[in-house]
Amino acid sequence: MSNLPAHKIKLGLTTATIWKNEGSYSVDITRSYKTGDGDWKNSSGFFHSDLLNIAKCAERAEIWISRQLSTQQ
């Protein structure tokens, strides 16, 4: 297993990171935010305003994974 993600999908501050794990895939969805010190961090907690981007990232991740799996057959 590689330490690098197979693919990333970013919409606004929301990112879906796709990982390949022994022939299957998993997805982490995070939201980026800036701290008071100006550092960028990631969170798995979301606001109401993030939900549409989460849904779109999840849909695009599903499409990307489906395409990968269909080319492996």
N, C-alpha and C positions, 0 to 999 in steps of 0.2 A: 504494500500500500504506500502510495506517495504522500509526502507531507504537503504537497501543493493541491489546491482544489482542482477539480476537473473543469469547473466553469463558475463564473459569477454573473449575477444579474443584478443591476443596480437601478433603482427608480427613486429619485430624490434622495432621501437619507436612509432608505430601506434597501438592504442587500440580501439576496438569496445566494448562499454559497453552497455549491453542489460538490459532494465528495464521492469518489468511486471506492467501493468496498467489496472486493472479491466478486465482481460481476453484478453487484447491485449498487444502488445509489442512495445517499442520504442528503438531506438539505437542512442547513441552518439558516434561519432568517433573523436578522439583527437590524437595529436602528442606530445610526451614528448620531452623536451629539457632542457638543463642545462644552468643556468644563469652564468654570470661572477663570481658570488659569490659561485658557486658550488651547488646552490639549484636547485632541479628538479621542473619544471612547466609543465603545459599542455596548448596546443594551439589548436584552431579549424582552424587555417590557415596552409596551406600545401605548400610544395615545389613540383616542378615537380618530383623529385626523390621519393616522398612519394606516388605518385598516384597508383602505382601497389599494394603496401601494403594496401592502402585504399580500392581498388577494391576487393582484396582477403579477407580483414576483412569483408566487406559488404556481400560478397558471403557466407562466413562461418557463419555470423550472420543470414542470411536468411535461410540457411540450419538448423541451430540450432533452430530457431523460428518455422520453418515448422514442425520439429520433435516434438517440445513441443505441438504445436497445434494439431497434428495428434494423439498424445497419450491422449489428453483431450476429444476426441470425443467418 
